[in-house]
Amino acid sequence: MNPERLQLKGMLAESKKTYRTLDTEGSGLVILIRSLLNPYEEISKLDTEKALVTMKRLNEVQSEMKALETKIKNLESELE
């Protein structure tokens, strides 16, 4: 098999693995944010600083996932 094709397959597999890892992290962050922003808690008692930091990380994860989606689509189209 062509070495370049093998390299593309390796890059695709690594990108998909990273995507799944980020997806799992993102799901955990959403759960954490929901627990930090409990609607039944008094507003003054919410840990908004921790929620803000978590939201920023979730935004970073989402951006990375969008970039990986594009990369994965490009790699898959090159392998066809």
Secondary structure, 3 states (H helix, E strand, C coil): CCHHHHHHHHHHHHHHHHHHHHHHHHHHHHHHHHHHCCCCCCHHHCCHHHHHHHHHHHHHHHHHHHHHHHHHHHHHHHHC
